[in-house]
Amino acid sequence: MGFNYKSIDEVLTGRLRLAVMAFLMAAERSNFSELLKATDASKGNLGAQIRILEGAGYIAVSRTGIGRHSHMVVEISPIGSKAFQAHIAHLQSLIKGTGNDT
């Protein structure tokens, strides 16, 4: 199989998306404010990356309230947890030189 870098999960290659997923792997769930603080991202960029992760099914997002007083809770999904673990395992296989799909 060789050095199979082409099967790296594109959704998880973005630094901020990877940071959100890593944070959620430990915390399981978080609100938007906590994620902002943890990642030091802008609100717009974090929101965009959350939408990408949500679209991939890697996180679940729940919103309460309206407008400025809304509250967002982000939770890692079972699919997201599995994808993150597979992503890390695949990167480790590349580093070890096996490069096999996981």
Secondary structure, DSSP 8 states (H G I E B T S, - for coil): ----GGGS-GGG-SHHHHHHHHHHHHHSEEEHHHHHHHHT--HHHHHHHHHHHHHTTSEEEEEES-GGG-EEEEEE-HHHHHHHHHHHHHHHHHHHT-----
